[in-house]
Structure formats: C-alpha cells, structure tokens
C-alpha cells in the first residue's frame, strides 16, 4: 500500500477568470447601499421613541445607548452588506463591466453615507444625531 499525496504540488490551481457579463453582486450592493440610506428614515421615529422611554429628564442615564442602537441598527447592517458585495463585485467582474461599475457606485454611496454620518456625529459629539 502506497501513500500517494492527496494534492499533487506540480499541478497549479487555475484561478477563476473574471466575469464579463452579469451584474448580480454589483446590483445587489448598490441596492443595499441605497437601502441603508432609506432605512435611516424608518429607524429615526423608532429611535426617538426609544429615547423618550430610556433617557432621563435631566443629565445622562445608564440607558443612553439604546436610542443610538435603534437608530444605527439597520443602516449599519445594510451598509456592511453593501460594502461586502461591492468588494466581491470588484473582484469577480472585469473592470468597466456593468457589475464592476455598480459595485464601484455602491462603494462610493456607502463611503458618502459613512462620511456624512461621521460629520454629524462629530459635530454633535453624540451618536444620537437627531437631538
């Protein structure tokens, strides 16, 4: 009985060729980046309700983290999905194809959303940017 290696090192694996057609990952990434922006409008009233029930009338309380968590929950989830699928689209598709272009556009939209959110947070000094 001979013990043959499971993987022959002389045979190199063939890398997958980039796709020239299709735009699945890029389109999904762009959709998720736009959903991240739209979800701010849906979570804002809920975060205001959470702030009403969890913040004390004066000073800071021990539940001040609840309202920002509600506000940023869906935008962060959709933003992470958009960035992940955008990076996948850049790796999978040929440059200048429709999938690659949609992935780049989604990454730009996601970066603009993060920059605007950071500017608002740094300006107010709090993650609850609505007050």
Backbone bond lengths (Angstrom), bond angles and torsions (degrees), N, CA, C in turn:
res aa  C-N    CA-C-N  psi(-1)  N-CA   C-N-CA  omega(-1)  CA-C   N-CA-C  phi
1 X - - - 1.441 - - 1.520 108.74 -
2 X 1.310 115.29 122.00 1.460 119.18 179.28 1.519 109.02 -101.89
3 X 1.294 114.47 148.28 1.457 120.37 179.29 1.521 108.32 -101.74
4 X 1.309 116.14 93.35 1.468 121.73 -179.77 1.530 108.83 -82.09
5 X 1.321 116.94 143.12 1.457 118.57 178.63 1.532 110.41 -66.97
6 X 1.319 114.99 145.64 1.459 119.75 179.83 1.522 111.69 -72.82
7 X 1.285 116.00 -27.52 1.463 120.46 -177.58 1.521 107.93 -128.42
8 X 1.308 115.64 122.95 1.450 120.78 179.63 1.527 108.67 -81.97
9 X 1.324 119.06 114.38 1.467 120.36 -177.35 1.518 113.65 -67.88
10 X 1.327 118.80 -15.46 1.464 119.66 -179.43 1.533 111.97 -77.66
11 X 1.333 117.37 -17.22 1.462 121.26 179.51 1.535 107.75 -99.43
12 X 1.303 114.91 113.77 1.468 119.29 -179.54 1.527 109.57 -84.71
13 X 1.334 117.55 141.34 1.463 119.15 177.87 1.531 110.49 -69.18
14 X 1.306 115.03 143.39 1.463 121.09 -179.63 1.528 108.34 -88.34
15 X 1.344 117.62 120.73 1.467 118.04 178.95 1.524 110.63 -69.37
16 X 1.324 115.44 150.01 1.461 120.33 -179.87 1.525 109.56 -70.70
17 X 1.312 115.18 136.83 1.462 120.29 179.47 1.533 109.47 -76.67
18 X 1.327 117.82 142.79 1.455 119.58 177.59 1.527 111.07 -63.38
19 X 1.325 114.81 146.43 1.460 120.36 -179.79 1.522 109.98 -80.48
20 X 1.316 116.25 139.96 1.454 120.91 177.63 1.524 111.14 -99.27
21 X 1.329 117.44 -21.21 1.459 121.06 -176.82 1.515 109.72 -118.91
22 X 1.332 115.35 158.91 1.454 120.61 179.33 1.515 110.86 91.14
23 X 1.310 115.15 162.00 1.462 118.65 179.52 1.515 111.25 -153.27
24 X 1.321 118.26 30.69 1.460 122.04 -173.78 1.508 114.65 -57.64
25 X 1.316 117.54 -55.40 1.459 120.48 -177.31 1.526 111.58 -67.87
26 X 1.314 117.08 -38.69 1.457 120.42 -179.79 1.518 112.45 -66.54
27 X 1.324 116.10 -43.12 1.463 119.86 178.89 1.519 111.02 -66.77
28 X 1.317 117.40 -41.61 1.463 120.49 177.94 1.522 110.62 -63.53
29 X 1.317 116.54 -39.09 1.461 120.41 178.02 1.526 111.30 -63.18
30 X 1.317 116.39 -43.88 1.461 120.17 178.62 1.522 111.01 -64.96
31 X 1.316 117.32 -39.34 1.465 120.70 177.87 1.525 111.03 -64.20
32 X 1.325 117.52 -42.98 1.463 120.31 179.23 1.529 111.64 -66.78
33 X 1.321 117.96 -35.22 1.468 119.11 179.35 1.528 110.81 -67.93
34 X 1.326 116.97 -35.80 1.463 119.52 176.37 1.526 111.29 -74.36
35 X 1.313 117.13 -32.48 1.466 120.19 175.85 1.518 111.49 -67.34
36 X 1.323 117.52 -31.10 1.467 120.77 177.65 1.522 110.33 -63.85
37 X 1.317 116.27 -41.21 1.462 119.86 178.06 1.525 110.91 -68.64
38 X 1.311 117.15 -42.92 1.464 120.76 -179.53 1.525 112.10 -67.83
39 X 1.309 117.53 -30.80 1.466 119.59 -178.20 1.524 112.77 -69.35
40 X 1.331 117.08 -18.80 1.469 119.38 174.80 1.530 110.79 -62.43
41 X 1.316 116.70 -35.74 1.464 120.22 179.44 1.519 111.94 -70.47
42 X 1.339 116.82 -28.02 1.458 119.66 179.13 1.520 111.96 -83.62
43 X 1.322 117.96 -32.46 1.458 119.92 -178.31 1.527 112.48 -87.03
44 X 1.328 118.39 -17.33 1.465 120.19 -178.78 1.527 112.23 -61.89
45 X 1.328 121.08 -49.11 1.468 118.71 178.37 1.530 112.74 -64.01
46 X 1.329 116.54 -35.76 1.459 119.10 177.93 1.525 111.50 -66.86
47 X 1.321 117.09 -37.56 1.466 119.11 178.93 1.530 111.11 -70.89
48 X 1.328 116.58 -33.60 1.465 118.43 174.67 1.521 111.04 -65.16
49 X 1.314 116.97 -38.22 1.465 120.84 176.09 1.527 110.43 -65.59
50 X 1.330 116.90 -41.32 1.465 120.29 177.74 1.527 110.72 -64.52
51 X 1.343 117.07 -38.62 1.460 120.09 177.71 1.524 110.95 -65.69
52 X 1.317 116.86 -37.55 1.459 120.70 178.84 1.518 111.86 -62.54
53 X 1.326 117.00 -38.20 1.460 120.50 -176.88 1.527 114.48 -90.01
54 X 1.326 119.09 -16.63 1.464 119.42 -174.68 1.523 114.53 -113.66
55 X 1.310 119.46 -20.92 1.462 120.24 -178.43 1.521 110.69 -89.04
56 X 1.334 116.68 140.85 1.466 118.99 177.24 1.529 110.59 -74.04
57 X 1.318 115.47 165.19 1.463 119.25 -178.14 1.530 112.02 -70.89
58 X 1.321 117.40 -27.94 1.466 120.49 178.05 1.520 109.34 -136.75
59 X 1.317 115.12 141.87 1.458 120.42 176.70 1.516 112.00 74.33
60 X 1.316 114.38 -164.57 1.460 119.43 179.61 1.518 109.35 -107.37
61 X 1.303 115.40 150.96 1.456 121.22 -179.81 1.505 111.49 -118.79
62 X 1.315 115.36 -177.95 1.461 118.87 -178.04 1.528 112.48 -85.36
63 X 1.334 118.66 -6.93 1.457 122.13 178.20 1.526 112.68 -110.99
64 X 1.311 117.50 26.59 1.461 120.85 -179.90 1.530 112.85 -68.40
65 X 1.305 118.49 -15.04 1.453 122.71 -178.46 1.522 113.13 -81.38
66 X 1.325 118.44 -13.16 1.464 120.82 -173.97 1.531 111.67 -69.64
67 X 1.317 118.19 -47.04 1.464 121.19 -177.08 1.537 112.10 -63.35
68 X 1.339 120.23 -45.75 1.469 118.58 175.98 1.534 112.78 -63.97
69 X 1.316 117.22 -33.11 1.456 119.84 177.31 1.525 110.67 -63.57
70 X 1.321 116.61 -42.40 1.467 119.96 177.97 1.524 110.07 -67.31
71 X 1.327 117.97 -40.78 1.458 121.25 -178.12 1.520 112.12 -63.85
72 X 1.319 118.44 -43.82 1.459 122.04 -173.11 1.522 113.64 -95.50
73 X 1.328 119.83 1.77 1.466 121.19 -173.73 1.524 112.50 -62.68
74 X 1.307 118.51 -58.52 1.464 120.20 -178.39 1.526 113.42 -73.10
75 X 1.328 120.28 -40.27 1.469 117.84 178.34 1.535 113.49 -60.05
76 X 1.311 117.29 -37.23 1.466 119.39 179.01 1.524 110.41 -69.77
77 X 1.320 117.33 -40.94 1.460 120.69 178.88 1.526 110.94 -61.89
78 X 1.325 117.21 -49.91 1.457 120.33 179.85 1.523 111.69 -67.49
79 X 1.320 117.43 -34.41 1.463 120.40 177.95 1.519 112.33 -66.27
80 X 1.323 117.19 -41.78 1.470 119.72 177.40 1.525 111.58 -64.90
81 X 1.337 116.46 -39.87 1.463 119.14 175.83 1.525 111.14 -63.43
82 X 1.332 116.80 -40.63 1.468 120.52 179.90 1.521 111.57 -64.04
83 X 1.321 116.88 -44.01 1.467 119.97 -179.28 1.527 110.73 -67.50
84 X 1.319 116.93 -42.10 1.462 119.96 179.56 1.523 111.31 -62.25
85 X 1.328 117.06 -47.84 1.455 119.71 179.75 1.529 111.91 -69.53
86 X 1.326 117.41 -30.20 1.462 120.18 175.86 1.515 112.05 -65.40
87 X 1.318 116.82 -41.70 1.466 120.64 177.43 1.520 110.39 -66.52
88 X 1.329 116.78 -40.22 1.466 120.09 176.94 1.525 110.14 -62.28
89 X 1.336 117.21 -41.34 1.467 120.47 179.18 1.520 111.52 -63.50
90 X 1.321 117.56 -37.41 1.465 119.86 178.21 1.519 111.79 -66.71
91 X 1.322 116.55 -32.66 1.462 119.64 -179.30 1.518 112.91 -82.45
92 X 1.327 117.20 -30.57 1.458 120.82 -173.27 1.521 112.22 -85.98
93 X 1.321 117.90 -38.81 1.458 120.88 -172.34 1.524 112.20 -96.39
94 X 1.313 114.21 154.28 1.456 122.38 176.31 1.529 108.29 -68.53
95 X 1.333 119.12 139.44 1.464 120.06 177.50 1.524 111.79 -55.28
96 X 1.303 115.17 141.70 1.462 125.73 -179.71 1.529 113.41 74.80
97 X 1.331 118.68 7.11 1.460 120.02 173.73 1.523 108.67 -82.29
98 X 1.325 116.88 171.65 1.463 119.48 -176.31 1.527 111.42 -67.39
99 X 1.324 118.14 -37.86 1.463 120.81 177.86 1.514 112.36 -67.02
100 X 1.308 116.49 -39.91 1.465 121.48 178.91 1.528 110.00 -66.53
101 X 1.336 117.24 -43.02 1.460 121.49 179.90 1.526 111.32 -64.36
102 X 1.336 117.18 -40.92 1.464 120.67 177.24 1.526 111.02 -65.28
103 X 1.330 117.27 -37.88 1.463 120.68 176.91 1.520 112.23 -64.65
104 X 1.318 116.90 -41.99 1.471 120.71 177.31 1.522 110.56 -64.46
105 X 1.334 116.60 -43.16 1.465 120.07 178.99 1.528 110.85 -62.51
106 X 1.323 117.24 -40.14 1.466 120.60 178.62 1.520 111.53 -65.40
107 X 1.319 117.06 -39.47 1.465 119.44 177.89 1.521 111.37 -66.88
108 X 1.331 117.85 -36.23 1.474 120.77 176.36 1.522 110.86 -65.86
109 X 1.332 116.85 -44.27 1.466 120.39 179.60 1.522 109.98 -63.32
110 X 1.324 117.58 -43.28 1.466 121.15 179.33 1.524 111.27 -63.97
111 X 1.324 116.99 -41.36 1.468 120.03 178.42 1.523 111.15 -65.29
112 X 1.329 117.72 -38.41 1.470 120.63 177.83 1.523 110.59 -65.84
113 X 1.330 118.19 -39.85 1.457 121.35 177.87 1.527 111.39 -63.28
114 X 1.317 116.21 -43.28 1.471 119.81 179.03 1.526 110.46 -64.88
115 X 1.326 117.11 -42.08 1.469 120.00 179.89 1.519 111.32 -64.20
116 X 1.320 117.58 -43.78 1.469 120.08 178.61 1.521 110.63 -64.46
117 X 1.327 117.01 -42.75 1.465 120.09 177.76 1.517 112.39 -62.02
118 X 1.335 117.28 -41.69 1.468 120.21 179.06 1.525 111.96 -66.73
119 X 1.322 116.54 -38.62 1.467 119.08 178.09 1.522 110.13 -63.21
120 X 1.335 116.96 -43.49 1.463 119.46 178.84 1.521 112.14 -65.70
121 X 1.323 116.85 -39.90 1.464 120.47 179.40 1.528 110.54 -66.61
122 X 1.325 117.14 -44.82 1.466 119.84 -178.86 1.525 111.66 -69.35
123 X 1.305 116.83 -30.61 1.461 120.04 179.41 1.526 110.81 -68.52
124 X 1.336 116.78 -41.74 1.452 120.24 -179.41 1.527 112.75 -90.83
125 X 1.314 117.32 -18.44 1.463 120.57 178.83 1.504 113.15 75.76
126 X 1.342 118.65 19.79 1.449 122.21 -177.36 1.522 108.32 -150.26
127 X 1.315 116.96 149.72 1.447 119.53 178.55 1.533 112.23 -75.33
128 X 1.307 117.37 -12.53 1.463 120.41 176.32 1.522 107.08 -92.82
129 X 1.326 116.66 88.32 1.458 121.62 -170.64 1.515 113.30 -79.30
130 X 1.324 118.24 -3.75 1.455 120.08 -174.69 1.531 113.21 -83.08
131 X 1.302 118.37 -15.17 1.469 121.07 -177.73 1.498 111.82 -102.11
